[in-house]
Amino acid sequence: MMKTYIKIASLVMILTLGACSTNFLEIPSQTSLSTAVFFKSQADFEQAINGAYAPLRQVYGGLYGAYVMGETRSDNTTYKYNTINRGASNPERIADFMEDEPNYPVSNKYVRDFAVIARANQVLGPIDGVDFDKTSKDNIKGQAFFLRALCYFDLVQYFGKIPLHLKPVTTIGETALPLSSVEDIYAQIIADTKDALALLPDKGTQVPGRITSGSAKTLLGNVYIVLKRWADAEVVLKDVTGYSLMANYASVFDPASKNNIESIFEIQYKEGTEGLNSSFFYTFLPQPITGNEVSVVTGIPEVSRNDEGFNIPTPDLIASYEPNDKRKEASIGMIEVSGVSYPYIKKYAHAHSVTGNTNDNFPVYRYAEVLLLIAEALNEQGKTSEALTYLNQVRLRAGLSNSPALGQNAVKDAIMNERRVELAFENKRWLDLVRTGTAETVMKAFGAKVKLNPQNYYFPAGIMPAPNAYTNIRLLFSIPASEATLNPYF
């Protein structure tokens, strides 16, 4: 069974000072990094690529992970203000467009994305100099190219200009690079993704849970969508084959069907004692909450939790589901906390044995998103009738009839709303608002509603957002000060 899981554990880089020395007091160089002698065989590179995946577990499913900047920043989710525990206000400030330094969710994304990039570079740098099976080598290289591209795509969308590291760092001086232009970063993302596409096997032959050629095509199509290269996006996304929609929406996220026919790439977790488990279901609960209140949902002995309920579905998102949409029941549940009923994310609530130790994976790309991206690319080219055929495939699975939208603008709105409910809680909403140019309008209107009726948005009586919340809708995040102070180019 372990073969079907990526053994995600931090890669231990074995560094030496070169040849063995008899002088225990020999002082290592303070200006250059020691030479790595780890990479000598296929097994070494397999371990290294496993390590390159590892930080993604914290990027997506860690405490204050990607959901803070991808969902809570938007009108999809918010926080439940906790008057007792004020030690967890960083996500609040991101949601209210008031983030300052230091802010852990921002630095977590920045640092861990670059950790993946650094580990991918450590694979790509020496791999061609080591002789082993070409098919295996191509597979490992393809995964490394994809991971580097994915993380740069994440970083450039959230931060804009960033340093572009493309080789293993060998000296202290190489750790600091100037900011590259957004155009250069996207060019590198496209190049890396194309390299990955040429090297990776398809879903049918790849080890379950690992990146495939379909993953690379989807990422490339997503990049083209953001760059508004609609025709390019149409071509590459229509070539994402070997996938199909699961018949039941809820089954897509069930741990019993991990890496299913709809899954294009998902972050791997494993319930148990190996340190590979997920726990984001608990982070997403409204808090403070008693153990007995949690047990009503999980059916196992639970402990009280007194953080602050983050990623709580907003009334706005709940209202965006059409009547009889099966995705609403699969995605959002209700839980009673201190006599009050609150929504919670049900999409990731599945049976498990021990509190805080869940078996849920986190989706990154699914075939449903490919269909919606194709619909968007077609509609933007004026191929609205064809676009509706892809949009309606997603709606049909949700138990809905064909979209009644008519005309290019109406279909565009229908596609974006479909993305909102189909991909809810998968960290897509904020980036969708930014790339469509609607973030400022939507979030100022949302903020006005929160301020007008704060209790509707889970604030206790007498508490409301700060007066300057939602006044400056910044589209990009600042590079964390803890990183900027270390780089003389910033």
C-alpha positions as CSV (number, residue, x, y, z in Angstrom):
1,M,0.0,0.0,0.0
2,M,2.8,2.4,0.7
3,K,3.7,2.4,-3.0
4,T,0.5,4.2,-3.7
5,Y,1.3,7.1,-1.3
6,I,4.0,9.7,-1.8
7,K,6.2,9.3,1.3
8,I,6.2,12.9,2.1
9,A,8.9,13.5,4.7
10,S,11.4,16.3,4.7
11,L,14.5,15.6,2.6
12,V,17.6,15.3,4.7
13,M,20.4,16.8,2.6
14,I,23.7,15.0,3.4
15,L,26.4,17.6,3.2
16,T,30.1,17.1,3.8
17,L,33.2,19.2,3.7
18,G,34.7,17.1,0.9
19,A,37.3,14.5,1.8
20,C,37.4,13.3,5.4
21,S,39.7,15.3,7.6
22,T,41.6,14.3,10.7
23,N,41.4,17.9,12.0
24,F,38.3,18.2,14.1
25,L,38.9,21.9,14.5
26,E,38.9,22.7,10.8
27,I,36.6,25.6,10.3
28,P,34.1,25.4,7.3
29,S,33.9,28.1,4.8
30,Q,31.6,31.0,5.8
31,T,31.0,32.1,2.2
32,S,30.2,28.9,0.3
33,L,28.0,26.0,1.0
34,S,29.3,22.5,1.4
35,T,29.3,20.1,-1.5
36,A,26.4,17.7,-1.6
37,V,27.5,14.1,-2.1
38,F,24.0,12.6,-1.7
39,F,23.0,12.2,-5.3
40,K,24.6,9.0,-6.6
41,S,21.7,6.8,-7.7
42,Q,18.1,6.6,-8.9
43,A,17.1,5.8,-5.3
44,D,18.7,9.1,-4.1
45,F,16.8,11.1,-6.7
46,E,13.5,9.3,-5.8
47,Q,14.0,10.3,-2.2
48,A,14.9,13.8,-3.3
49,I,11.7,14.3,-5.4
50,N,9.6,12.9,-2.5
51,G,11.2,15.7,-0.3
52,A,10.3,18.3,-3.0
53,Y,6.6,17.5,-2.5
54,A,6.8,17.7,1.3
55,P,6.3,21.5,1.9
56,L,3.1,21.5,-0.1
57,R,1.5,19.7,2.8
58,Q,1.9,22.9,4.9
59,V,1.2,25.2,2.0
60,Y,-2.2,23.7,1.5
61,G,-3.3,21.9,4.6
62,G,-1.2,23.4,7.4
63,L,-2.5,25.7,10.1
64,Y,-3.3,29.0,8.4
65,G,-2.5,27.5,5.1
66,A,-3.5,28.5,1.5
67,Y,-7.2,28.9,2.4
68,V,-6.4,32.2,4.3
69,M,-5.2,34.0,1.2
70,G,-7.3,32.0,-1.3
71,E,-10.7,31.8,0.4
72,T,-10.9,34.0,3.5
73,R,-9.5,36.9,1.6
74,S,-12.5,36.6,-0.6
75,D,-16.3,36.7,-0.1
76,N,-16.4,32.9,0.1
77,T,-15.4,32.4,3.7
78,T,-14.7,34.5,6.8
79,Y,-13.7,34.1,10.4
80,K,-15.8,33.7,13.6
81,Y,-14.4,36.4,15.9
82,N,-13.2,35.0,19.2
83,T,-13.3,37.5,22.1
84,I,-11.5,35.1,24.4
85,N,-8.5,34.2,22.3
86,R,-7.0,37.2,20.5
87,G,-3.7,35.5,19.7
88,A,-4.9,34.3,16.2
89,S,-5.6,37.6,14.5
90,N,-3.3,37.3,11.5
91,P,-5.9,35.6,9.3
92,E,-8.5,38.2,10.4
93,R,-6.3,41.0,9.2
94,I,-5.9,39.3,5.8
95,A,-9.6,38.9,5.5
96,D,-10.2,42.5,6.4
97,F,-7.4,43.9,4.1
98,M,-5.4,45.1,7.0
99,E,-2.5,42.7,7.1
100,D,0.7,43.9,8.6
101,E,4.1,42.5,9.5
102,P,4.8,39.8,10.6
103,N,1.9,37.8,9.2
104,Y,2.3,34.1,9.4
105,P,0.0,32.9,6.6
106,V,1.8,35.2,4.2
107,S,5.3,34.2,5.2
108,N,4.2,30.5,5.3
109,K,3.2,30.6,1.6
110,Y,6.2,32.5,0.5
111,V,8.8,30.5,2.4
112,R,7.3,27.1,1.8
113,D,6.8,27.7,-1.9
114,F,10.4,28.7,-2.2
115,A,11.3,25.5,-0.2
116,V,9.7,23.4,-2.9
117,I,11.5,25.5,-5.6
118,A,14.9,25.0,-3.8
119,R,14.3,21.2,-3.6
120,A,13.3,21.0,-7.2
121,N,16.5,22.8,-8.2
122,Q,18.5,20.4,-6.1
123,V,17.0,17.6,-8.2
124,L,17.3,19.3,-11.6
125,G,20.9,20.5,-11.0
126,P,22.8,17.3,-10.8
127,I,20.4,14.7,-12.2
128,D,21.7,14.6,-15.8
129,G,25.2,13.9,-14.4
130,V,24.1,10.6,-12.8
131,D,23.5,7.5,-14.9
132,F,20.4,5.6,-14.3
133,D,17.2,4.4,-16.2
134,K,16.1,7.1,-18.6
135,T,12.4,6.5,-18.1
136,S,12.7,6.9,-14.4
137,K,15.0,9.9,-14.8
138,D,12.5,11.7,-17.1
139,N,9.7,11.0,-14.7
140,I,11.6,12.5,-11.8
141,K,12.7,15.5,-13.9
142,G,9.2,16.1,-15.1
143,Q,7.9,16.1,-11.5
144,A,10.6,18.6,-10.5
145,F,9.8,21.0,-13.4
146,F,6.1,20.9,-12.5
147,L,6.7,21.5,-8.9
148,R,8.9,24.5,-9.6
149,A,6.4,25.9,-12.1
150,L,3.4,25.3,-9.8
151,C,5.1,27.2,-6.9
152,Y,6.3,30.1,-9.1
153,F,2.7,30.3,-10.5
154,D,1.4,30.5,-6.9
155,L,4.0,33.1,-5.9
156,V,3.6,35.4,-8.9
157,Q,-0.1,35.5,-8.6
158,Y,0.0,36.5,-4.9
159,F,3.2,38.6,-4.8
160,G,4.0,39.8,-8.3
161,K,7.7,40.4,-8.8
162,I,9.8,37.8,-6.9
163,P,13.4,36.4,-7.3
164,L,13.8,33.7,-9.9
165,H,16.0,30.9,-8.6
166,L,16.7,28.3,-11.2
167,K,19.7,26.4,-10.0
168,P,21.0,25.0,-6.7
169,V,22.5,27.5,-4.4
170,T,26.2,26.9,-3.8
171,T,27.3,30.1,-2.1
172,I,25.8,32.5,0.4
173,G,25.9,35.2,-2.2
174,E,23.6,33.2,-4.5
175,T,20.8,33.1,-2.0
176,A,20.0,36.7,-2.8
177,L,18.7,37.6,-6.2
178,P,17.0,40.7,-7.6
179,L,13.3,40.7,-8.3
180,S,12.4,39.4,-11.7
181,S,9.7,40.9,-13.8
182,V,6.3,39.3,-13.9
183,E,6.8,38.7,-17.6
184,D,10.0,36.8,-17.0
185,I,8.5,34.7,-14.3
186,Y,5.6,33.7,-16.4
187,A,7.9,32.9,-19.3
188,Q,9.8,30.5,-17.0
189,I,6.6,29.0,-15.6
190,I,5.6,28.2,-19.2
191,A,9.0,26.8,-20.1
192,D,9.1,24.6,-17.0
193,T,5.6,23.3,-17.6
194,K,6.3,22.5,-21.2
195,D,9.4,20.6,-20.1
196,A,7.4,18.7,-17.5
197,L,4.7,17.9,-20.1
198,A,7.4,16.4,-22.4
199,L,8.8,14.1,-19.7
200,L,5.9,13.0,-17.5
201,P,3.8,9.8,-18.0
202,D,0.0,9.9,-18.2
203,K,-2.4,9.1,-15.3
204,G,-2.7,5.5,-16.5
205,T,1.0,4.7,-16.0
206,Q,2.1,7.1,-13.3
207,V,2.2,6.1,-9.6
208,P,-1.1,7.2,-8.0
209,G,-0.7,10.6,-6.3
210,R,2.2,11.8,-8.3
211,I,2.2,14.5,-11.0
212,T,1.2,13.4,-14.5
213,S,1.3,14.8,-18.0
214,G,-2.4,15.8,-17.5
215,S,-1.3,17.8,-14.4
216,A,1.2,19.7,-16.6
217,K,-1.4,20.4,-19.3
218,T,-3.8,21.7,-16.7
219,L,-1.3,23.9,-15.1
220,L,-0.2,25.3,-18.5
221,G,-3.8,25.9,-19.5
222,N,-4.4,27.7,-16.2
223,V,-1.4,29.9,-16.9
224,Y,-2.7,30.8,-20.3
225,I,-6.1,31.6,-18.8
226,V,-4.5,34.1,-16.4
227,L,-2.5,35.6,-19.2
228,K,-5.7,35.8,-21.4
229,R,-4.1,33.6,-24.1
230,W,-7.5,32.1,-24.7
231,A,-6.7,30.2,-27.9
232,D,-3.6,28.6,-26.4
233,A,-5.6,27.7,-23.3
234,E,-8.3,26.0,-25.4
235,V,-5.8,23.9,-27.3
236,V,-3.9,22.6,-24.3
237,L,-6.9,22.1,-22.0
238,K,-8.8,20.1,-24.7
239,D,-5.8,17.8,-24.7
240,V,-6.3,16.9,-21.0
241,T,-7.5,13.3,-21.6
242,G,-7.8,10.2,-19.5
243,Y,-10.0,11.9,-16.9
244,S,-13.8,12.2,-16.4
245,L,-16.2,13.5,-13.8
246,M,-17.1,11.3,-10.9
247,A,-20.8,10.5,-10.9
248,N,-21.3,11.8,-7.4
249,Y,-19.7,15.1,-6.4
250,A,-19.3,14.2,-2.7
251,S,-17.3,11.1,-3.8
252,V,-14.6,13.2,-5.3
253,F,-13.4,14.2,-1.9
254,D,-14.0,10.9,-0.1
255,P,-10.7,9.4,1.2
256,A,-12.0,6.1,0.0
257,S,-11.6,7.4,-3.6
258,K,-8.3,9.3,-3.4
259,N,-6.6,10.1,-6.7
260,N,-9.8,9.1,-8.6
261,I,-10.6,9.5,-12.3
262,E,-11.4,13.2,-11.7
263,S,-8.3,14.0,-9.7
264,I,-5.6,15.7,-11.7
265,F,-3.4,16.6,-8.7
266,E,-4.1,16.5,-5.0
267,I,-1.9,16.9,-1.9
268,Q,-1.4,13.5,-0.3
269,Y,-2.1,12.9,3.4
270,K,-2.5,9.6,5.3
271,E,-4.3,9.0,8.6
272,G,-2.1,7.3,11.2
273,T,1.0,7.7,13.3
274,E,3.5,8.3,10.5
275,G,3.1,12.1,10.7
276,L,1.4,12.2,7.2
277,N,-2.1,12.9,8.4
278,S,-4.3,15.9,7.6
279,S,-6.3,18.0,10.1
280,F,-7.6,21.0,8.3
281,F,-11.2,19.9,8.9
282,Y,-10.7,21.0,12.5
283,T,-9.2,24.3,11.6
284,F,-12.3,25.1,9.6
285,L,-14.7,24.5,12.5
286,P,-16.4,27.6,14.1
287,Q,-14.6,28.1,17.4
288,P,-14.5,28.1,20.5
289,I,-16.3,24.8,20.4
290,T,-16.7,22.0,23.0
291,G,-15.6,18.4,22.4
292,N,-19.2,17.3,22.7
293,E,-20.2,19.7,20.0
294,V,-17.5,18.5,17.6
295,S,-18.4,14.8,18.4
296,V,-21.9,15.4,17.1
297,V,-20.3,15.7,13.6
298,T,-17.4,13.3,13.9
299,G,-18.9,10.6,16.1
300,I,-15.7,10.1,18.0
301,P,-14.4,11.5,21.4
302,E,-13.3,15.1,20.8
303,V,-11.6,17.8,22.8
304,S,-12.6,21.4,23.2
305,R,-11.0,23.9,20.7
306,N,-10.5,27.5,21.4
307,D,-8.7,29.0,18.4
308,E,-10.9,31.1,16.2
309,G,-13.0,29.4,13.6
310,F,-11.5,30.2,10.2
311,N,-12.7,29.5,6.7
312,I,-16.4,29.7,7.7
313,P,-18.7,29.7,4.7
314,T,-20.3,33.2,4.3
315,P,-24.0,33.8,3.8
316,D,-23.1,35.1,0.3
317,L,-21.5,31.9,-0.8
318,I,-24.4,29.8,0.6
319,A,-26.9,32.0,-1.3
320,S,-25.0,31.5,-4.5
321,Y,-26.0,27.9,-4.8
322,E,-29.1,27.3,-7.0
323,P,-32.0,25.3,-5.6
324,N,-31.4,21.6,-5.7
325,D,-27.7,21.9,-6.3
326,K,-26.2,18.7,-4.9
327,R,-22.9,20.4,-4.2
328,K,-24.4,22.5,-1.4
329,E,-25.3,19.5,0.7
330,A,-21.9,17.9,0.0
331,S,-19.9,21.0,0.7
332,I,-21.6,22.8,3.6
333,G,-23.0,21.5,6.8
334,M,-24.4,23.1,9.9
335,I,-23.1,22.7,13.5
336,E,-24.5,24.0,16.7
337,V,-22.0,25.9,18.9
338,S,-23.2,27.4,22.2
339,G,-26.8,27.1,21.0
340,V,-26.2,28.9,17.7
341,S,-26.1,27.1,14.4
342,Y,-23.1,27.9,12.2
343,P,-22.1,26.6,8.7
344,Y,-18.9,24.6,8.4
345,I,-17.0,23.0,5.5
346,K,-18.4,19.6,5.1
347,K,-16.5,18.8,2.0
348,Y,-13.5,17.6,4.0
349,A,-15.5,16.0,6.9
350,H,-15.0,12.2,6.7
351,A,-14.8,9.3,9.2
352,H,-11.6,9.0,11.1
353,S,-10.6,7.3,14.4
354,V,-8.6,9.9,16.4
355,T,-9.3,13.6,16.9
356,G,-7.1,15.8,14.7
357,N,-5.9,12.9,12.6
358,T,-7.7,12.8,9.3
359,N,-7.2,11.0,6.0
360,D,-8.4,13.8,3.6
361,N,-6.3,14.9,0.7
362,F,-6.4,18.5,-0.5
363,P,-7.4,19.0,-4.2
364,V,-5.2,21.2,-6.4
365,Y,-6.7,20.5,-9.8
366,R,-9.7,18.4,-10.8
367,Y,-11.2,17.6,-14.2
368,A,-14.3,19.7,-13.4
369,E,-12.0,22.7,-13.3
370,V,-10.6,21.8,-16.7
371,L,-14.1,21.8,-18.2
372,L,-14.8,25.2,-16.7
373,L,-11.5,26.6,-17.9
374,I,-12.3,25.3,-21.4
375,A,-15.7,27.0,-21.2
376,E,-14.1,30.2,-20.2
377,A,-11.5,30.1,-23.0
378,L,-14.1,29.4,-25.6
379,N,-16.5,32.1,-24.4
380,E,-13.8,34.7,-24.4
381,Q,-13.1,33.9,-28.1
382,G,-16.8,34.3,-28.9
383,K,-17.5,30.6,-29.1
384,T,-20.3,30.9,-26.6
385,S,-22.5,28.0,-27.7
386,E,-19.6,25.6,-27.5
387,A,-18.6,27.0,-24.2
388,L,-22.1,26.1,-22.8
389,T,-21.6,22.5,-23.6
390,Y,-18.6,22.3,-21.2
391,L,-20.3,24.4,-18.6
392,N,-23.3,22.2,-18.7
393,Q,-21.3,19.0,-18.1
394,V,-20.4,20.4,-14.7
395,R,-24.0,21.5,-14.0
396,L,-25.4,18.1,-15.0
397,R,-23.3,16.3,-12.4
398,A,-24.6,18.8,-9.8
399,G,-28.2,17.9,-10.6
400,L,-28.9,21.1,-12.4
401,S,-30.4,21.8,-15.8
402,N,-28.5,23.5,-18.6
403,S,-27.5,27.1,-17.9
404,P,-30.2,29.6,-19.0
405,A,-27.5,32.2,-19.7
406,L,-27.6,33.9,-23.1
407,G,-24.9,36.0,-24.7
408,Q,-21.2,36.2,-24.0
409,N,-21.4,38.5,-20.9
410,A,-24.1,36.4,-19.3
411,V,-22.2,33.2,-20.0
412,K,-19.1,34.7,-18.5
413,D,-20.9,35.5,-15.3
414,A,-22.4,32.0,-15.3
415,I,-19.0,30.4,-15.6
416,M,-17.6,32.4,-12.8
417,N,-20.5,31.6,-10.5
418,E,-20.1,27.9,-11.4
419,R,-16.4,28.1,-10.5
420,R,-17.4,29.6,-7.2
421,V,-19.7,26.8,-6.1
422,E,-18.0,23.9,-7.9
423,L,-14.5,24.8,-6.5
424,A,-15.6,26.2,-3.2
425,F,-13.0,25.8,-0.5
426,E,-10.3,24.8,-3.0
427,N,-8.5,28.2,-2.8
428,K,-9.6,29.5,-6.2
429,R,-12.0,32.3,-5.4
430,W,-9.6,35.2,-4.5
431,L,-7.4,34.6,-7.6
432,D,-10.5,34.4,-9.7
433,L,-11.6,37.8,-8.5
434,V,-8.2,39.3,-9.1
435,R,-7.7,37.9,-12.6
436,T,-11.2,39.0,-13.8
437,G,-10.7,42.5,-12.5
438,T,-13.6,42.3,-10.1
439,A,-11.8,42.0,-6.7
440,E,-12.1,45.7,-5.7
441,T,-15.8,46.0,-6.6
442,V,-16.8,42.7,-5.1
443,M,-14.9,43.0,-1.9
444,K,-15.9,46.6,-1.1
445,A,-19.5,45.6,-1.6
446,F,-18.9,42.6,0.6
447,G,-17.2,44.6,3.3
448,A,-20.1,47.1,3.4
449,K,-22.5,44.2,4.1
450,V,-20.2,42.9,6.9
451,K,-20.0,46.3,8.5
452,L,-23.8,46.9,8.2
453,N,-24.7,43.5,9.8
454,P,-21.7,42.1,11.5
455,Q,-23.7,39.5,13.4
456,N,-24.7,37.9,10.1
457,Y,-21.0,37.4,9.6
458,Y,-20.3,35.6,12.9
459,F,-19.3,38.6,15.0
460,P,-20.5,38.6,18.6
461,A,-23.0,41.3,19.6
462,G,-21.2,44.6,20.1
463,I,-18.2,43.6,18.0
464,M,-17.6,44.7,14.4
465,P,-14.7,45.0,11.9
466,A,-12.3,47.9,12.3
467,P,-13.5,51.1,10.5
468,N,-10.7,50.9,7.9
469,A,-11.4,47.2,7.1
470,Y,-12.1,46.7,3.4
471,T,-11.1,50.2,2.4
472,N,-7.9,49.4,0.6
473,I,-8.4,46.3,-1.6
474,R,-4.8,45.4,-2.3
475,L,-4.5,42.8,-5.1
476,L,-1.0,41.7,-4.2
477,F,0.7,40.8,-0.9
478,S,4.0,42.3,0.2
479,I,7.0,40.1,0.3
480,P,7.5,39.2,4.0
481,A,9.7,41.6,5.8
482,S,11.6,38.7,7.3
483,E,12.7,37.7,3.8
484,A,13.1,41.2,2.4
485,T,15.6,42.3,5.1
486,L,17.9,39.4,4.1
487,N,18.1,40.5,0.5
488,P,20.1,43.6,-0.4
489,Y,18.2,43.9,-3.8
490,F,14.9,44.6,-2.1
